[in-house]
Amino acid sequence: MFGLLMKFMQAQKILPQISDTERQALEAGSVWIDGEFFAGNPDFPKMLKETYGQLSAEEQAFVDGPLAELCRMLDPYEIARTRVVPPEAIEFIKKQGFMGLIIPKEYGGKEFSRLAVSTIMHTLSPYSFVASVFVVIPNSLGAGELIHHYGTDAQKQHYLPRLASGEYVPCFGLTEPTAGSDAASIRAEGEVFKDADGQVKIRLNFRKRYITLAPVANLCSIACQLHDPQNLLGKGQHPGITVVMVHKGTPGFANGDHHLPIGEPFYNGPLIGKDVVVPVDNIIGGAEYAGQGWKMLMEQLAGGRAISLPAGAIGGMKQASAVVGPYSVVRQQFGMSIGQMEGVQDKIGKIAALTYMCEGARVFACSAVDRGIQPPVTSGVLKCYTTELSRELITDAMDVFSGAGVMQGPNNILGSGFASSPVGITVEGANIMTRTLMIFGQGATRCHPYALKVVEGVETDNVPLFRQNLVGWIGHFVAGIVRSAVRGWTRGLTVKVPDVAVETRAYYRRLGWSAARFGLLTDLAMFCIGGKLKMRGKLTGRYADALAWQLLAFSALRRFEAEGRRPEDLPLVRYSVEYSLAQVQKAFEGIYANFNAPVLGFVMRTVGSWWLRVNPVGKLPADDRSAAAAQTIQRYDAQYRRLTEGVFVPAGGKTASSRLLQAFRLLADAESALSRISRAQREKKLARGAAAEVAPKAAELGLISVQEAQLVAHAQAARLEAIEVDVFKPEAFFATAKAEASQDRGFKLVANG
């Protein structure tokens, strides 16, 4: 019977069809806490035991020392204006080992944890994205990482010390004019042949684009389709995607031209090769790894997507948090700080709370990678949703800054991050593709307790494997129906809640409830839509939303537990988890309304949608939630400093951000005196007017001290200085435009040939 059923499922393509490249992606990495949500019954006690790491003493010393020193060397506005990172800064990056953070110490590297690498990136990238690429690229997917994991002994001995020291500046050439998110379809070619001396070599022809560090790299890893007509490598005539190293200066190889990225003009450009001949030994891993390039990439991206891009995105959120709270206190309108206005509070509370949540997700995911877990689905969620949220929250912060946010110049704190936010959305897999194809498309098969084995049984005609897992799946499905119904009717009261803070117990119940529904909906999608899911991007995108916001909500709860259940953080936990559950609810409503399957789809669109509305798993936080969350970054205290840790602000009032924080601190110091002045004015003991203007009279009346009157005046002067924007003389204003126009004349259009 099971054999006939298996044949029927093969013929009708009920289950997803998996290509070779998709299989390599599915087999790469690990199932982590994402599997708990796909199963529909998360084991919260087990999940809370997952490591939430900290930096080692050595790593913290590097952050406090060389990283801070590097930031002090940089003038982000000048670097963005000139499009040049100072040579002394690049030399410092090399000498201090920034390019070898992930390389083992035996080869001269730092061998830091992935959490430390992420922490360094999350400070440097928002401060100067142009400079940060000299750290990000060498420590993400590229020659160093690939050689460390797959290289031959000779490659490790030669390349790793030189990569760690910065002698080799690497880049990775994957994207092409006709292969972006569909990287497996690359057209770059490598042909294996014997030269006149009988040596086996590779002739490469390629045109790559959007390659970060390409203009200045001297060691380029090129992903190509390898062909071996004479089977000289013993891998067949078409081994497949292979990663080959090409050195700068190799005949036929050209790099040095620039693209001009939006926002911050980081070093990025094309790589072009015409009949470039290199030894077979330039294959990363040697001839043994010919055709293994796609597998290598998937294995490293499985965890790598959780590192560099989320680090920069979350660093951008923290930078926005670090300045938007203070600005809302310093900036006054209608005789009050704008941060007291509910509309402004709404934006600030959202920024503070979602930043808290995403920082928890960053530390949590990096800690998993450091334990050897490579979770491709969670990594995809981190990359996709943190970069999207970063763009959203920076836009919210720009709204609070208003005019000060849209006037360009060195005093604009947020402008560069706002302008460059689309970069993170685009690279390492465009977010549209990640959301609609990868997260649920890969996760539904990879993370489901039975689906992958059922598919494997069908594809290999393995009836026992198919029977065992299909029976298990059916039992799991029936249990899921019961679990989802019971938890829905009881609003999660039957969920096993771990030993957590009393204030957060209800959130675990609601997450367990939403997970039960998500697990059931996953089974329904696999059964009723099956192989057609790949074409249902709008639907799978909603599934991805539901999964992502559950993972993010749990990350906020995990952070709260790991950091000692700080009562002052509860406003952030409450807002972020409630906001996340509201997004899960929205995703469920979209799934029910668009589940186009016979009979079942009609029931879901009618009865199911009605039940969702009257019994929602979540709704947006109440107004008092955003006000309480906003206050966590509107007071200069220990909590503010902890929440914004990792945001670099130069000392001495030399930059707009340092002047803003100086005014913020002075206003905090003067708060008591300002409060007494305001009370005296309400009681008509003092005339109306600005606090700095009436402070001398208040001192004369003994309402405040003379020293306090001076402090009020000092704070008012700092306040006015902090809200200034840039003004350019005509000659400077037009000189900049002329210089840019002159540079533009050097641009050229490169055909896609």
Secondary structure by P-SEA (a helix, b strand, c coil): caaaaaaaaaaacccccccaaaaaaaacccccaaaaaaacccaaaaaaacccccccaaaaaaaacaaaaaaaaccaaaaaaaccccaaaaaaaaaacccccccccccccccccaaaaaaaaaacccccccccccccccccccaaaaaaccccaaaaaccaaaaaacccbbbbbccccccccccccccbbbbbbbccccbbbbbbbbccccccccccccbbbbbcccccccccccccccccbbbbbbccccccccccbbbbccccccccbbbbbccccccccccccccccccaaaaaaaaaacccccccaaaaaaaaaaaaaacaaaaaaacccccccccccaaaaaaaaaaaaaaaaaaaaaaaaaaaaaaccccaaaaaaaacaaaaaaaaaaaaaaaaacccccccccccccaaaaaaccccccccccaaaaacccccccccccccccaaaaaaaaaaccaaaaaaaaaaaaaaaaaaaaaaaaaaaaccccccccccccccaaaaaaaaaaaaaaaaaaaaaaaacccccccaaaaaaaaaaaaaaaaaaaaaaaaaaaacccccaaaaaaaaaaaaaaaaaaaaaaaaacccccaaaaaaacaaaaaaaaccccccccaaaaaaaaaccccccaaaaaaacccccccccccaaaaaaaaaaaaaaaaaaaaaaaaaaaaccccccccccaaaaaaaaccccaaaaaaaaaaaaaaaaaabbbbbcaaaaaaaaaaaaaaaaabbbbccc
